[in-house]
Amino acid sequence: MPVAEQPSEVAEASATDTLILRELGQVEYQSTWQRMQTFTDTRDADTPDEIWLLEHEPVYTQGQAGKAEHLLNPGDIPVVQADRGGQVTYHGPGQLVIYLMLNLRRKGLGIRDLVDLMEQSVVALLAEYGVEAYPKPDAPGVYVDQAKICSLGLRVRRGCSFHGLALNLDMDLEPFLRINPCGYAGMAMTQLANLVPGLDRAAASRRLGDILINKIGYTTVLRRTD
């Protein structure tokens, strides 16, 4: 894939084919969420799409339909009421979070199309590590041997998506025991490091970003760290 590294190249490529990819490191949840909202509310028809790769400091996020009964014992981990779909989940260091700020109308994608694209991208990544994974039609996400390894949650506003996916790479899974993950009591959670000894977290993160970019179909990618 051709990769443009200079901002001036945005003007030379159409917004439909251009992506800004931001690798943000470990960031706090609420400020990042507010940044997503601001970006979505202020973008216009010519604004390039953005994908953000990051990790969050420990936090539980409750989706719009979230029920308090699924928060069993959050303890000292903060709980944030978010505007994405879905129930409660946990984010923390060692989990790859990918936020997709896409103009779905411009790309000709529906919400179900984007969900399928995210799930199949994760399945493709895990297959490269020799791990057989699959989505479930009745419970969005990606699973390995009945244990959930990737959660999804989206919001669409004015034809544009934000929020995205969370893939467990190499993290402390104990906080998931304090909730009913995604609203399912007793749901088992797993992570790629349990299945792939010596996992290179950074390499896995970059590779999933590349798979998503290819599947969505961008020809110009501008990489940022801010």
ZADREN-119287 format. One line per 5 residues: number of its first residue (from 0); their letters; for each residue z, y, x of C-alpha. Coordinates in steps of 0.5 Angstrom, whole numbers. Example, Ala and Ser with C-alpha at 12.3 -4.5 7.8 and 13.67 -1.06 7.14 Angstrom:
<nodes>
0> as> 16 -9 25 | 14 -2 27
</nodes>
This chain:
<nodes>
0> mpvae> 0 0 0 | -2 7 3 | 5 11 4 | 5 18 4 | 10 21 8
5> qpsev> 9 29 8 | 11 33 1 | 4 36 2 | 1 30 0 | 4 30 -7
10> aeasa> -1 36 -9 | -7 31 -7 | -5 25 -11 | -4 25 -18 | 3 25 -21
15> tdtli> 1 18 -25 | 0 15 -18 | 5 18 -14 | 12 16 -13 | 18 19 -10
20> lrelg> 23 14 -7 | 30 16 -5 | 35 12 -1 | 42 15 -3 | 47 10 0
25> qveyq> 53 10 -3 | 55 15 -8 | 59 17 -14 | 57 15 -21 | 58 21 -25
30> stwqr> 55 26 -21 | 49 21 -20 | 48 20 -27 | 48 28 -29 | 43 28 -23
35> mqtft> 39 23 -27 | 40 27 -34 | 38 33 -31 | 32 31 -27 | 30 27 -34
40> dtrda> 31 34 -38 | 27 38 -33 | 21 34 -31 | 14 36 -34 | 8 32 -35
45> dtpde> 6 33 -28 | 13 31 -25 | 12 25 -20 | 16 19 -22 | 22 17 -18
50> iwlle> 26 11 -16 | 33 11 -13 | 36 6 -9 | 43 6 -8 | 50 3 -9
55> hepvy> 56 6 -13 | 63 7 -11 | 68 2 -16 | 67 4 -23 | 66 1 -30
60> tqgqa> 61 4 -34 | 61 3 -42 | 54 3 -45 | 53 7 -52 | 54 1 -56
65> gkaeh> 60 -1 -52 | 66 -4 -55 | 73 -3 -52 | 75 -10 -53 | 71 -12 -48
70> llnpg> 75 -8 -43 | 80 -13 -41 | 84 -10 -35 | 81 -5 -32 | 87 -3 -28
75> dipvv> 85 3 -23 | 78 2 -23 | 75 8 -27 | 71 7 -34 | 66 12 -35
80> qadrg> 62 12 -42 | 55 12 -40 | 49 14 -45 | 45 7 -43 | 44 1 -47
85> gqvty> 48 -5 -47 | 56 -6 -46 | 61 -6 -40 | 59 -8 -33 | 62 -6 -26
90> hgpgq> 59 -3 -20 | 61 -3 -13 | 60 -3 -6 | 55 -9 -4 | 51 -8 -11
95> lviyl> 44 -6 -11 | 43 -1 -16 | 36 2 -18 | 35 7 -22 | 28 8 -25
100> mlnlr> 26 15 -27 | 19 14 -30 | 14 17 -35 | 13 11 -39 | 8 14 -43
105> rkglg> 4 17 -37 | 4 10 -35 | 2 6 -41 | 9 2 -41 | 13 1 -47
110> irdlv> 21 -1 -46 | 20 -8 -47 | 14 -8 -41 | 19 -4 -37 | 25 -9 -38
115> dlmeq> 20 -15 -37 | 18 -12 -30 | 25 -11 -28 | 27 -18 -29 | 20 -21 -26
120> svval> 21 -16 -20 | 28 -19 -19 | 26 -26 -20 | 20 -25 -15 | 25 -23 -10
125> laeyg> 30 -28 -11 | 24 -33 -10 | 22 -30 -3 | 29 -33 -1 | 28 -40 -4
130> veayp> 33 -38 -10 | 30 -40 -17 | 32 -35 -22 | 30 -33 -29 | 31 -28 -35
135> kpdap> 34 -30 -42 | 31 -27 -48 | 37 -26 -52 | 41 -23 -46 | 37 -18 -42
140> gvyvd> 38 -19 -34 | 37 -25 -29 | 41 -31 -28 | 42 -37 -23 | 44 -43 -26
145> qakic> 47 -40 -32 | 51 -35 -28 | 48 -27 -28 | 46 -24 -22 | 43 -18 -24
150> slglr> 44 -13 -30 | 40 -8 -34 | 41 -2 -38 | 36 3 -40 | 35 10 -43
155> vrrgc> 29 13 -46 | 28 20 -47 | 22 24 -49 | 18 18 -47 | 21 18 -40
160> sfhgl> 26 12 -37 | 33 13 -33 | 38 8 -31 | 36 1 -29 | 38 -5 -26
165> alnld> 44 -7 -22 | 43 -13 -17 | 49 -17 -14 | 48 -18 -7 | 54 -18 -3
170> mdlep> 60 -15 -6 | 67 -17 -9 | 66 -20 -16 | 73 -20 -18 | 73 -14 -22
175> flrin> 68 -17 -27 | 74 -22 -29 | 77 -16 -32 | 72 -15 -37 | 67 -19 -41
180> pcgya> 61 -17 -37 | 55 -14 -42 | 60 -16 -48 | 60 -24 -46 | 67 -27 -46
185> gmamt> 67 -32 -40 | 60 -30 -37 | 60 -33 -30 | 57 -28 -25 | 54 -29 -18
190> qlanl> 51 -26 -12 | 45 -27 -7 | 50 -28 -1 | 53 -34 -4 | 46 -37 -4
195> vpgld> 43 -34 2 | 48 -35 8 | 47 -29 13 | 44 -24 8 | 41 -18 10
200> raaas> 43 -13 5 | 39 -7 7 | 33 -11 8 | 33 -14 1 | 34 -7 -2
205> rrlgd> 28 -5 1 | 24 -11 -1 | 26 -10 -8 | 24 -3 -8 | 17 -5 -5
210> ilink> 16 -11 -11 | 18 -6 -16 | 13 0 -13 | 7 -5 -13 | 8 -8 -20
215> igytt> 9 -1 -23 | 2 1 -19 | 3 7 -15 | -1 9 -9 | 2 14 -6
220> vlrrt> 10 14 -4 | 14 19 -1 | 21 17 2 | 27 21 2 | 34 20 3
225> d> 37 26 -1
</nodes>
